[in-house]
Structure formats: structure tokens, C-alpha cells
Amino acid sequence: MISLGIFSGLLGNLSEVSVEELSAQYGSYLMSNETITTGFKLVRDTFVVTDERIIIIDHQGVTGKKTKVSTIDLDSIYEVSMETGGTGFDDSELTIHYITSPYYRANTISTATYRFEFKKKFNIQSFYVALQTAATQNRKRING
């Protein structure tokens, strides 16, 4: 497992939602001994970063009562890219590439990408650095 204490130091000033609020609202989605590090609310959706994974909570429908919950394991992330907002209506984006296969060293692996969109003026550099650090550690572990 990756040591992701880097999230607590790097992301403390970027949290839009307090850990207490996230725990109260989404604590039921946590595995035993899993702890929330940080989280962000994006319009109707939320994503929670724990010491194990990123939990994506997608509220759907007109009322937002229908909810889709997805997980991206932090140890499956192998590449991260960032694009800051430009002039006009461009938002900032952070894209992660991750392995979806249960066996990371298999001959054939499946991968996916997920793109997070932030408001243009939101500084995503620290979040990028934290995820890129994890991705670099993952590549060394997987290929080592």
C-alpha cells in the first residue's frame, strides 16, 4: 500500500468540504479502518479521498436522490494530467488514468480514465502533485 500522508499536508488548504462534514454525510461508504483525507464538492457531485481510494458520489436525476457511487483505488493510478482554466469559460481539469483489472501485472490489463472538473480559479496544483506522487510510486511498485 502507498503511504499517502502527502494528501493531508498538500491538500489541507484545498478542501472545499471539511472531513467532519464528509464523514457525517458519506461515512457509511467507508470500509473498516479507512479514513477520509479530503474531499471536494462539485456542483451536485462529491468526491472523497481516503487513505485507500477515491470515492465518487454522483447524484443523478432531477432531485438528485438517485446516487451512483464509484471507486478508484489509489494504488491503481498510473498517470495524472492537469489542465488549468484559460480565458473565457474554460474550467480546470485533472485527469487520472488507472488500472481496472484486478491483477496489475497480468499480460492483458484494462485501464480507464476519469476527469475531474474544477472551477477556473480553483488551484488544483497541490492535488495534481499528490496524485502524481502516488502514480509515480505505483509505476515503480508495479514495474519493479
Secondary structure, 3 states (H helix, E strand, C coil): CCCCCHHHHHHCCCCCCCHHHHHHHHHHHCCCCCCEEEEEEECCEEEEEECCEEEEEEEECCCCCEEEEEEEEHHHEEEEEEECCCCCCCCEEEEEEEECCCCCCCCCCCEEEEEEEECCCCCCHHHHHHHHHHHHHHHHHHHC
